[in-house]
Amino acid sequence: MELRLDNAKDVVECTRNYIINGEPMAVRTPDDNVYFLAFDPQGRCRPPSTPATVRSPSGGGRPGST
């Protein structure tokens, strides 16, 4: 978890990182959005995706996504 003080707003903001088996999997931002991280075979992180852009292997969207 990362905490930052926004002096202009006089607010503390939090970014939470989700780690599974020592690997970063997702990030929750202060505006409560969750971004899933995906890595290529060379270990480079691809652009994060939101739940609405995640697709199952069969090509269908996640339940409840648009």
mmCIF file of the N, C-alpha and C atoms, coordinates in Angstrom:
data_MODEL
# 
_entry.id   MODEL 
# 
loop_
_atom_site.group_PDB 
_atom_site.id 
_atom_site.type_symbol 
_atom_site.label_atom_id 
_atom_site.label_alt_id 
_atom_site.label_comp_id 
_atom_site.label_asym_id 
_atom_site.label_entity_id 
_atom_site.label_seq_id 
_atom_site.pdbx_PDB_ins_code 
_atom_site.Cartn_x 
_atom_site.Cartn_y 
_atom_site.Cartn_z 
_atom_site.occupancy 
_atom_site.B_iso_or_equiv 
_atom_site.pdbx_formal_charge 
_atom_site.auth_seq_id 
_atom_site.auth_comp_id 
_atom_site.auth_asym_id 
_atom_site.auth_atom_id 
_atom_site.pdbx_PDB_model_num 
ATOM 1   N N  . MET A 1 1  ? 0.839   -1.158  0.000   1.00 0.00 ? 1  MET A N  1 
ATOM 2   C CA . MET A 1 1  ? 0.000   0.000   0.000   1.00 0.00 ? 1  MET A CA 1 
ATOM 3   C C  . MET A 1 1  ? 0.897   1.237   0.000   1.00 0.00 ? 1  MET A C  1 
ATOM 4   N N  . GLU A 1 2  ? 0.515   2.185   -0.796  1.00 0.00 ? 2  GLU A N  1 
ATOM 5   C CA . GLU A 1 2  ? 1.277   3.426   -0.900  1.00 0.00 ? 2  GLU A CA 1 
ATOM 6   C C  . GLU A 1 2  ? 0.369   4.576   -0.476  1.00 0.00 ? 2  GLU A C  1 
ATOM 7   N N  . LEU A 1 3  ? 0.842   5.407   0.443   1.00 0.00 ? 3  LEU A N  1 
ATOM 8   C CA . LEU A 1 3  ? 0.095   6.576   0.896   1.00 0.00 ? 3  LEU A CA 1 
ATOM 9   C C  . LEU A 1 3  ? 0.788   7.832   0.395   1.00 0.00 ? 3  LEU A C  1 
ATOM 10  N N  . ARG A 1 4  ? -0.013  8.780   -0.089  1.00 0.00 ? 4  ARG A N  1 
ATOM 11  C CA . ARG A 1 4  ? 0.521   10.063  -0.568  1.00 0.00 ? 4  ARG A CA 1 
ATOM 12  C C  . ARG A 1 4  ? -0.313  11.191  0.019   1.00 0.00 ? 4  ARG A C  1 
ATOM 13  N N  . LEU A 1 5  ? 0.362   12.268  0.422   1.00 0.00 ? 5  LEU A N  1 
ATOM 14  C CA . LEU A 1 5  ? -0.335  13.449  0.909   1.00 0.00 ? 5  LEU A CA 1 
ATOM 15  C C  . LEU A 1 5  ? -0.461  14.428  -0.244  1.00 0.00 ? 5  LEU A C  1 
ATOM 16  N N  . ASP A 1 6  ? -1.695  14.770  -0.595  1.00 0.00 ? 6  ASP A N  1 
ATOM 17  C CA . ASP A 1 6  ? -1.969  15.777  -1.616  1.00 0.00 ? 6  ASP A CA 1 
ATOM 18  C C  . ASP A 1 6  ? -2.128  17.102  -0.881  1.00 0.00 ? 6  ASP A C  1 
ATOM 19  N N  . ASN A 1 7  ? -1.069  17.909  -0.907  1.00 0.00 ? 7  ASN A N  1 
ATOM 20  C CA . ASN A 1 7  ? -1.075  19.173  -0.169  1.00 0.00 ? 7  ASN A CA 1 
ATOM 21  C C  . ASN A 1 7  ? -2.125  20.144  -0.695  1.00 0.00 ? 7  ASN A C  1 
ATOM 22  N N  . ALA A 1 8  ? -2.400  20.118  -1.988  1.00 0.00 ? 8  ALA A N  1 
ATOM 23  C CA . ALA A 1 8  ? -3.380  21.043  -2.561  1.00 0.00 ? 8  ALA A CA 1 
ATOM 24  C C  . ALA A 1 8  ? -4.779  20.754  -2.021  1.00 0.00 ? 8  ALA A C  1 
ATOM 25  N N  . LYS A 1 9  ? -5.121  19.482  -1.863  1.00 0.00 ? 9  LYS A N  1 
ATOM 26  C CA . LYS A 1 9  ? -6.446  19.096  -1.371  1.00 0.00 ? 9  LYS A CA 1 
ATOM 27  C C  . LYS A 1 9  ? -6.451  18.852  0.133   1.00 0.00 ? 9  LYS A C  1 
ATOM 28  N N  . ASP A 1 10 ? -5.247  18.775  0.731   1.00 0.00 ? 10 ASP A N  1 
ATOM 29  C CA . ASP A 1 10 ? -5.084  18.450  2.147   1.00 0.00 ? 10 ASP A CA 1 
ATOM 30  C C  . ASP A 1 10 ? -5.746  17.099  2.460   1.00 0.00 ? 10 ASP A C  1 
ATOM 31  N N  . VAL A 1 11 ? -5.424  16.103  1.596   1.00 0.00 ? 11 VAL A N  1 
ATOM 32  C CA . VAL A 1 11 ? -6.007  14.763  1.706   1.00 0.00 ? 11 VAL A CA 1 
ATOM 33  C C  . VAL A 1 11 ? -4.902  13.727  1.539   1.00 0.00 ? 11 VAL A C  1 
ATOM 34  N N  . VAL A 1 12 ? -5.028  12.624  2.254   1.00 0.00 ? 12 VAL A N  1 
ATOM 35  C CA . VAL A 1 12 ? -4.126  11.488  2.068   1.00 0.00 ? 12 VAL A CA 1 
ATOM 36  C C  . VAL A 1 12 ? -4.796  10.530  1.094   1.00 0.00 ? 12 VAL A C  1 
ATOM 37  N N  . GLU A 1 13 ? -4.071  10.147  0.024   1.00 0.00 ? 13 GLU A N  1 
ATOM 38  C CA . GLU A 1 13 ? -4.592  9.197   -0.963  1.00 0.00 ? 13 GLU A CA 1 
ATOM 39  C C  . GLU A 1 13 ? -3.834  7.885   -0.841  1.00 0.00 ? 13 GLU A C  1 
ATOM 40  N N  . CYS A 1 14 ? -4.515  6.803   -1.163  1.00 0.00 ? 14 CYS A N  1 
ATOM 41  C CA . CYS A 1 14 ? -3.938  5.472   -1.019  1.00 0.00 ? 14 CYS A CA 1 
ATOM 42  C C  . CYS A 1 14 ? -4.020  4.712   -2.346  1.00 0.00 ? 14 CYS A C  1 
ATOM 43  N N  . THR A 1 15 ? -2.933  4.058   -2.711  1.00 0.00 ? 15 THR A N  1 
ATOM 44  C CA . THR A 1 15 ? -2.913  3.130   -3.841  1.00 0.00 ? 15 THR A CA 1 
ATOM 45  C C  . THR A 1 15 ? -2.552  1.765   -3.276  1.00 0.00 ? 15 THR A C  1 
ATOM 46  N N  . ARG A 1 16 ? -3.379  0.773   -3.567  1.00 0.00 ? 16 ARG A N  1 
ATOM 47  C CA . ARG A 1 16 ? -3.131  -0.568  -3.049  1.00 0.00 ? 16 ARG A CA 1 
ATOM 48  C C  . ARG A 1 16 ? -2.677  -1.482  -4.173  1.00 0.00 ? 16 ARG A C  1 
ATOM 49  N N  . ASN A 1 17 ? -1.611  -2.234  -3.914  1.00 0.00 ? 17 ASN A N  1 
ATOM 50  C CA . ASN A 1 17 ? -1.095  -3.209  -4.871  1.00 0.00 ? 17 ASN A CA 1 
ATOM 51  C C  . ASN A 1 17 ? -1.460  -4.605  -4.388  1.00 0.00 ? 17 ASN A C  1 
ATOM 52  N N  . TYR A 1 18 ? -1.964  -5.429  -5.303  1.00 0.00 ? 18 TYR A N  1 
ATOM 53  C CA . TYR A 1 18 ? -2.310  -6.810  -4.982  1.00 0.00 ? 18 TYR A CA 1 
ATOM 54  C C  . TYR A 1 18 ? -1.213  -7.727  -5.519  1.00 0.00 ? 18 TYR A C  1 
ATOM 55  N N  . ILE A 1 19 ? -0.605  -8.501  -4.625  1.00 0.00 ? 19 ILE A N  1 
ATOM 56  C CA . ILE A 1 19 ? 0.500   -9.393  -4.963  1.00 0.00 ? 19 ILE A CA 1 
ATOM 57  C C  . ILE A 1 19 ? 0.037   -10.830 -4.729  1.00 0.00 ? 19 ILE A C  1 
ATOM 58  N N  . ILE A 1 20 ? 0.257   -11.701 -5.720  1.00 0.00 ? 20 ILE A N  1 
ATOM 59  C CA . ILE A 1 20 ? -0.066  -13.115 -5.582  1.00 0.00 ? 20 ILE A CA 1 
ATOM 60  C C  . ILE A 1 20 ? 1.179   -13.917 -5.934  1.00 0.00 ? 20 ILE A C  1 
ATOM 61  N N  . ASN A 1 21 ? 1.595   -14.771 -5.028  1.00 0.00 ? 21 ASN A N  1 
ATOM 62  C CA . ASN A 1 21 ? 2.814   -15.581 -5.208  1.00 0.00 ? 21 ASN A CA 1 
ATOM 63  C C  . ASN A 1 21 ? 4.021   -14.717 -5.552  1.00 0.00 ? 21 ASN A C  1 
ATOM 64  N N  . GLY A 1 22 ? 4.115   -13.541 -4.931  1.00 0.00 ? 22 GLY A N  1 
ATOM 65  C CA . GLY A 1 22 ? 5.257   -12.660 -5.137  1.00 0.00 ? 22 GLY A CA 1 
ATOM 66  C C  . GLY A 1 22 ? 5.205   -11.840 -6.413  1.00 0.00 ? 22 GLY A C  1 
ATOM 67  N N  . GLU A 1 23 ? 4.140   -11.968 -7.192  1.00 0.00 ? 23 GLU A N  1 
ATOM 68  C CA . GLU A 1 23 ? 4.012   -11.238 -8.458  1.00 0.00 ? 23 GLU A CA 1 
ATOM 69  C C  . GLU A 1 23 ? 2.889   -10.211 -8.363  1.00 0.00 ? 23 GLU A C  1 
ATOM 70  N N  . PRO A 1 24 ? 3.128   -8.976  -8.856  1.00 0.00 ? 24 PRO A N  1 
ATOM 71  C CA . PRO A 1 24 ? 2.050   -7.985  -8.847  1.00 0.00 ? 24 PRO A CA 1 
ATOM 72  C C  . PRO A 1 24 ? 0.950   -8.389  -9.823  1.00 0.00 ? 24 PRO A C  1 
ATOM 73  N N  . MET A 1 25 ? -0.303  -8.344  -9.384  1.00 0.00 ? 25 MET A N  1 
ATOM 74  C CA . MET A 1 25 ? -1.433  -8.763  -10.213 1.00 0.00 ? 25 MET A CA 1 
ATOM 75  C C  . MET A 1 25 ? -2.395  -7.628  -10.524 1.00 0.00 ? 25 MET A C  1 
ATOM 76  N N  . ALA A 1 26 ? -2.584  -6.695  -9.572  1.00 0.00 ? 26 ALA A N  1 
ATOM 77  C CA . ALA A 1 26 ? -3.570  -5.636  -9.767  1.00 0.00 ? 26 ALA A CA 1 
ATOM 78  C C  . ALA A 1 26 ? -3.216  -4.440  -8.890  1.00 0.00 ? 26 ALA A C  1 
ATOM 79  N N  . VAL A 1 27 ? -3.799  -3.295  -9.243  1.00 0.00 ? 27 VAL A N  1 
ATOM 80  C CA . VAL A 1 27 ? -3.604  -2.053  -8.497  1.00 0.00 ? 27 VAL A CA 1 
ATOM 81  C C  . VAL A 1 27 ? -4.974  -1.402  -8.318  1.00 0.00 ? 27 VAL A C  1 
ATOM 82  N N  . ARG A 1 28 ? -5.274  -0.961  -7.092  1.00 0.00 ? 28 ARG A N  1 
ATOM 83  C CA . ARG A 1 28 ? -6.491  -0.182  -6.836  1.00 0.00 ? 28 ARG A CA 1 
ATOM 84  C C  . ARG A 1 28 ? -6.060  1.265   -6.607  1.00 0.00 ? 28 ARG A C  1 
ATOM 85  N N  . THR A 1 29 ? -6.626  2.180   -7.380  1.00 0.00 ? 29 THR A N  1 
ATOM 86  C CA . THR A 1 29 ? -6.252  3.589   -7.335  1.00 0.00 ? 29 THR A CA 1 
ATOM 87  C C  . THR A 1 29 ? -7.145  4.364   -6.373  1.00 0.00 ? 29 THR A C  1 
ATOM 88  N N  . PRO A 1 30 ? -6.764  5.609   -6.030  1.00 0.00 ? 30 PRO A N  1 
ATOM 89  C CA . PRO A 1 30 ? -7.574  6.394   -5.086  1.00 0.00 ? 30 PRO A CA 1 
ATOM 90  C C  . PRO A 1 30 ? -9.020  6.601   -5.526  1.00 0.00 ? 30 PRO A C  1 
ATOM 91  N N  . ASP A 1 31 ? -9.289  6.588   -6.827  1.00 0.00 ? 31 ASP A N  1 
ATOM 92  C CA . ASP A 1 31 ? -10.667 6.753   -7.295  1.00 0.00 ? 31 ASP A CA 1 
ATOM 93  C C  . ASP A 1 31 ? -11.427 5.421   -7.305  1.00 0.00 ? 31 ASP A C  1 
ATOM 94  N N  . ASP A 1 32 ? -10.861 4.400   -6.639  1.00 0.00 ? 32 ASP A N  1 
ATOM 95  C CA . ASP A 1 32 ? -11.470 3.082   -6.430  1.00 0.00 ? 32 ASP A CA 1 
ATOM 96  C C  . ASP A 1 32 ? -11.587 2.254   -7.711  1.00 0.00 ? 32 ASP A C  1 
ATOM 97  N N  . ASN A 1 33 ? -10.747 2.530   -8.707  1.00 0.00 ? 33 ASN A N  1 
ATOM 98  C CA . ASN A 1 33 ? -10.678 1.695   -9.903  1.00 0.00 ? 33 ASN A CA 1 
ATOM 99  C C  . ASN A 1 33 ? -9.630  0.611   -9.685  1.00 0.00 ? 33 ASN A C  1 
ATOM 100 N N  . VAL A 1 34 ? -9.883  -0.575  -10.237 1.00 0.00 ? 34 VAL A N  1 
ATOM 101 C CA . VAL A 1 34 ? -8.931  -1.677  -10.153 1.00 0.00 ? 34 VAL A CA 1 
ATOM 102 C C  . VAL A 1 34 ? -8.383  -1.925  -11.551 1.00 0.00 ? 34 VAL A C  1 
ATOM 103 N N  . TYR A 1 35 ? -7.060  -1.984  -11.654 1.00 0.00 ? 35 TYR A N  1 
ATOM 104 C CA . TYR A 1 35 ? -6.396  -2.259  -12.925 1.00 0.00 ? 35 TYR A CA 1 
ATOM 105 C C  . TYR A 1 35 ? -5.622  -3.560  -12.782 1.00 0.00 ? 35 TYR A C  1 
ATOM 106 N N  . PHE A 1 36 ? -5.861  -4.484  -13.717 1.00 0.00 ? 36 PHE A N  1 
ATOM 107 C CA . PHE A 1 36 ? -5.179  -5.767  -13.711 1.00 0.00 ? 36 PHE A CA 1 
ATOM 108 C C  . PHE A 1 36 ? -3.915  -5.664  -14.558 1.00 0.00 ? 36 PHE A C  1 
ATOM 109 N N  . LEU A 1 37 ? -2.815  -6.215  -14.047 1.00 0.00 ? 37 LEU A N  1 
ATOM 110 C CA . LEU A 1 37 ? -1.535  -6.158  -14.736 1.00 0.00 ? 37 LEU A CA 1 
ATOM 111 C C  . LEU A 1 37 ? -1.299  -7.466  -15.481 1.00 0.00 ? 37 LEU A C  1 
ATOM 112 N N  . ALA A 1 38 ? -0.736  -7.357  -16.660 1.00 0.00 ? 38 ALA A N  1 
ATOM 113 C CA . ALA A 1 38 ? -0.405  -8.547  -17.451 1.00 0.00 ? 38 ALA A CA 1 
ATOM 114 C C  . ALA A 1 38 ? 1.025   -8.386  -17.956 1.00 0.00 ? 38 ALA A C  1 
ATOM 115 N N  . PHE A 1 39 ? 1.777   -9.467  -17.920 1.00 0.00 ? 39 PHE A N  1 
ATOM 116 C CA . PHE A 1 39 ? 3.177   -9.430  -18.326 1.00 0.00 ? 39 PHE A CA 1 
ATOM 117 C C  . PHE A 1 39 ? 3.395   -10.330 -19.533 1.00 0.00 ? 39 PHE A C  1 
ATOM 118 N N  . ASP A 1 40 ? 4.277   -9.892  -20.429 1.00 0.00 ? 40 ASP A N  1 
ATOM 119 C CA . ASP A 1 40 ? 4.612   -10.722 -21.580 1.00 0.00 ? 40 ASP A CA 1 
ATOM 120 C C  . ASP A 1 40 ? 5.707   -11.709 -21.178 1.00 0.00 ? 40 ASP A C  1 
ATOM 121 N N  . PRO A 1 41 ? 6.109   -12.633 -22.066 1.00 0.00 ? 41 PRO A N  1 
ATOM 122 C CA . PRO A 1 41 ? 7.107   -13.642 -21.709 1.00 0.00 ? 41 PRO A CA 1 
ATOM 123 C C  . PRO A 1 41 ? 8.462   -13.063 -21.291 1.00 0.00 ? 41 PRO A C  1 
ATOM 124 N N  . GLN A 1 42 ? 8.759   -11.824 -21.692 1.00 0.00 ? 42 GLN A N  1 
ATOM 125 C CA . GLN A 1 42 ? 10.024  -11.194 -21.303 1.00 0.00 ? 42 GLN A CA 1 
ATOM 126 C C  . GLN A 1 42 ? 9.917   -10.487 -19.956 1.00 0.00 ? 42 GLN A C  1 
ATOM 127 N N  . GLY A 1 43 ? 8.737   -10.524 -19.340 1.00 0.00 ? 43 GLY A N  1 
ATOM 128 C CA . GLY A 1 43 ? 8.559   -9.910  -18.034 1.00 0.00 ? 43 GLY A CA 1 
ATOM 129 C C  . GLY A 1 43 ? 8.176   -8.440  -18.075 1.00 0.00 ? 43 GLY A C  1 
ATOM 130 N N  . ARG A 1 44 ? 7.901   -7.908  -19.259 1.00 0.00 ? 44 ARG A N  1 
ATOM 131 C CA . ARG A 1 44 ? 7.496   -6.505  -19.373 1.00 0.00 ? 44 ARG A CA 1 
ATOM 132 C C  . ARG A 1 44 ? 6.006   -6.395  -19.112 1.00 0.00 ? 44 ARG A C  1 
ATOM 133 N N  . CYS A 1 45 ? 5.626   -5.340  -18.412 1.00 0.00 ? 45 CYS A N  1 
ATOM 134 C CA . CYS A 1 45 ? 4.209   -5.138  -18.095 1.00 0.00 ? 45 CYS A CA 1 
ATOM 135 C C  . CYS A 1 45 ? 3.502   -4.508  -19.276 1.00 0.00 ? 45 CYS A C  1 
ATOM 136 N N  . ARG A 1 46 ? 2.399   -5.129  -19.692 1.00 0.00 ? 46 ARG A N  1 
ATOM 137 C CA . ARG A 1 46 ? 1.560   -4.561  -20.750 1.00 0.00 ? 46 ARG A CA 1 
ATOM 138 C C  . ARG A 1 46 ? 0.679   -3.492  -20.125 1.00 0.00 ? 46 ARG A C  1 
ATOM 139 N N  . PRO A 1 47 ? 0.057   -2.637  -20.931 1.00 0.00 ? 47 PRO A N  1 
ATOM 140 C CA . PRO A 1 47 ? -0.815  -1.612  -20.347 1.00 0.00 ? 47 PRO A CA 1 
ATOM 141 C C  . PRO A 1 47 ? -1.880  -2.249  -19.461 1.00 0.00 ? 47 PRO A C  1 
ATOM 142 N N  . PRO A 1 48 ? -2.124  -1.659  -18.293 1.00 0.00 ? 48 PRO A N  1 
ATOM 143 C CA . PRO A 1 48 ? -3.118  -2.252  -17.386 1.00 0.00 ? 48 PRO A CA 1 
ATOM 144 C C  . PRO A 1 48 ? -4.504  -2.278  -18.007 1.00 0.00 ? 48 PRO A C  1 
ATOM 145 N N  . SER A 1 49 ? -5.307  -3.268  -17.622 1.00 0.00 ? 49 SER A N  1 
ATOM 146 C CA . SER A 1 49 ? -6.661  -3.366  -18.147 1.00 0.00 ? 49 SER A CA 1 
ATOM 147 C C  . SER A 1 49 ? -7.656  -3.290  -16.997 1.00 0.00 ? 49 SER A C  1 
ATOM 148 N N  . THR A 1 50 ? -8.827  -2.766  -17.284 1.00 0.00 ? 50 THR A N  1 
ATOM 149 C CA . THR A 1 50 ? -9.898  -2.675  -16.300 1.00 0.00 ? 50 THR A CA 1 
ATOM 150 C C  . THR A 1 50 ? -10.787 -3.903  -16.448 1.00 0.00 ? 50 THR A C  1 
ATOM 151 N N  . PRO A 1 51 ? -11.642 -4.192  -15.470 1.00 0.00 ? 51 PRO A N  1 
ATOM 152 C CA . PRO A 1 51 ? -12.509 -5.368  -15.591 1.00 0.00 ? 51 PRO A CA 1 
ATOM 153 C C  . PRO A 1 51 ? -13.356 -5.359  -16.853 1.00 0.00 ? 51 PRO A C  1 
ATOM 154 N N  . ALA A 1 52 ? -13.754 -4.192  -17.340 1.00 0.00 ? 52 ALA A N  1 
ATOM 155 C CA . ALA A 1 52 ? -14.590 -4.127  -18.543 1.00 0.00 ? 52 ALA A CA 1 
ATOM 156 C C  . ALA A 1 52 ? -13.824 -4.550  -19.792 1.00 0.00 ? 52 ALA A C  1 
ATOM 157 N N  . THR A 1 53 ? -12.483 -4.494  -19.755 1.00 0.00 ? 53 THR A N  1 
ATOM 158 C CA . THR A 1 53 ? -11.702 -4.859  -20.942 1.00 0.00 ? 53 THR A CA 1 
ATOM 159 C C  . THR A 1 53 ? -11.104 -6.257  -20.846 1.00 0.00 ? 53 THR A C  1 
ATOM 160 N N  . VAL A 1 54 ? -11.277 -6.935  -19.714 1.00 0.00 ? 54 VAL A N  1 
ATOM 161 C CA . VAL A 1 54 ? -10.742 -8.291  -19.549 1.00 0.00 ? 54 VAL A CA 1 
ATOM 162 C C  . VAL A 1 54 ? -11.671 -9.264  -20.254 1.00 0.00 ? 54 VAL A C  1 
ATOM 163 N N  . ARG A 1 55 ? -11.104 -10.147 -21.061 1.00 0.00 ? 55 ARG A N  1 
ATOM 164 C CA . ARG A 1 55 ? -11.889 -11.149 -21.796 1.00 0.00 ? 55 ARG A CA 1 
ATOM 165 C C  . ARG A 1 55 ? -11.469 -12.543 -21.362 1.00 0.00 ? 55 ARG A C  1 
ATOM 166 N N  . SER A 1 56 ? -12.423 -13.450 -21.353 1.00 0.00 ? 56 SER A N  1 
ATOM 167 C CA . SER A 1 56 ? -12.109 -14.833 -21.030 1.00 0.00 ? 56 SER A CA 1 
ATOM 168 C C  . SER A 1 56 ? -11.464 -15.486 -22.252 1.00 0.00 ? 56 SER A C  1 
ATOM 169 N N  . PRO A 1 57 ? -10.777 -16.629 -22.078 1.00 0.00 ? 57 PRO A N  1 
ATOM 170 C CA . PRO A 1 57 ? -10.167 -17.314 -23.222 1.00 0.00 ? 57 PRO A CA 1 
ATOM 171 C C  . PRO A 1 57 ? -11.171 -17.655 -24.321 1.00 0.00 ? 57 PRO A C  1 
ATOM 172 N N  . SER A 1 58 ? -12.450 -17.822 -23.957 1.00 0.00 ? 58 SER A N  1 
ATOM 173 C CA . SER A 1 58 ? -13.445 -18.149 -24.972 1.00 0.00 ? 58 SER A CA 1 
ATOM 174 C C  . SER A 1 58 ? -13.920 -16.920 -25.742 1.00 0.00 ? 58 SER A C  1 
ATOM 175 N N  . GLY A 1 59 ? -13.455 -15.728 -25.331 1.00 0.00 ? 59 GLY A N  1 
ATOM 176 C CA . GLY A 1 59 ? -13.804 -14.508 -26.031 1.00 0.00 ? 59 GLY A CA 1 
ATOM 177 C C  . GLY A 1 59 ? -14.960 -13.750 -25.427 1.00 0.00 ? 59 GLY A C  1 
ATOM 178 N N  . GLY A 1 60 ? -15.673 -14.338 -24.481 1.00 0.00 ? 60 GLY A N  1 
ATOM 179 C CA . GLY A 1 60 ? -16.785 -13.651 -23.837 1.00 0.00 ? 60 GLY A CA 1 
ATOM 180 C C  . GLY A 1 60 ? -16.298 -12.716 -22.760 1.00 0.00 ? 60 GLY A C  1 
ATOM 181 N N  . GLY A 1 61 ? -17.085 -11.707 -22.436 1.00 0.00 ? 61 GLY A N  1 
ATOM 182 C CA . GLY A 1 61 ? -16.742 -10.775 -21.380 1.00 0.00 ? 61 GLY A CA 1 
ATOM 183 C C  . GLY A 1 61 ? -17.002 -11.402 -20.019 1.00 0.00 ? 61 GLY A C  1 
ATOM 184 N N  . ARG A 1 62 ? -16.523 -10.765 -18.986 1.00 0.00 ? 62 ARG A N  1 
ATOM 185 C CA . ARG A 1 62 ? -16.788 -11.224 -17.634 1.00 0.00 ? 62 ARG A CA 1 
ATOM 186 C C  . ARG A 1 62 ? -18.246 -10.979 -17.287 1.00 0.00 ? 62 ARG A C  1 
ATOM 187 N N  . PRO A 1 63 ? -18.840 -11.795 -16.454 1.00 0.00 ? 63 PRO A N  1 
ATOM 188 C CA . PRO A 1 63 ? -20.240 -11.576 -16.071 1.00 0.00 ? 63 PRO A CA 1 
ATOM 189 C C  . PRO A 1 63 ? -20.419 -10.182 -15.480 1.00 0.00 ? 63 PRO A C  1 
ATOM 190 N N  . GLY A 1 64 ? -21.444 -9.488  -15.949 1.00 0.00 ? 64 GLY A N  1 
ATOM 191 C CA . GLY A 1 64 ? -21.735 -8.167  -15.449 1.00 0.00 ? 64 GLY A CA 1 
ATOM 192 C C  . GLY A 1 64 ? -20.966 -7.059  -16.129 1.00 0.00 ? 64 GLY A C  1 
ATOM 193 N N  . SER A 1 65 ? -20.043 -7.396  -17.044 1.00 0.00 ? 65 SER A N  1 
ATOM 194 C CA . SER A 1 65 ? -19.284 -6.347  -17.740 1.00 0.00 ? 65 SER A CA 1 
ATOM 195 C C  . SER A 1 65 ? -20.051 -5.904  -18.964 1.00 0.00 ? 65 SER A C  1 
ATOM 196 N N  . THR A 1 66 ? -19.710 -4.716  -19.443 1.00 0.00 ? 66 THR A N  1 
ATOM 197 C CA . THR A 1 66 ? -20.390 -4.188  -20.635 1.00 0.00 ? 66 THR A CA 1 
ATOM 198 C C  . THR A 1 66 ? -19.476 -4.225  -21.835 1.00 0.00 ? 66 THR A C  1 
# 
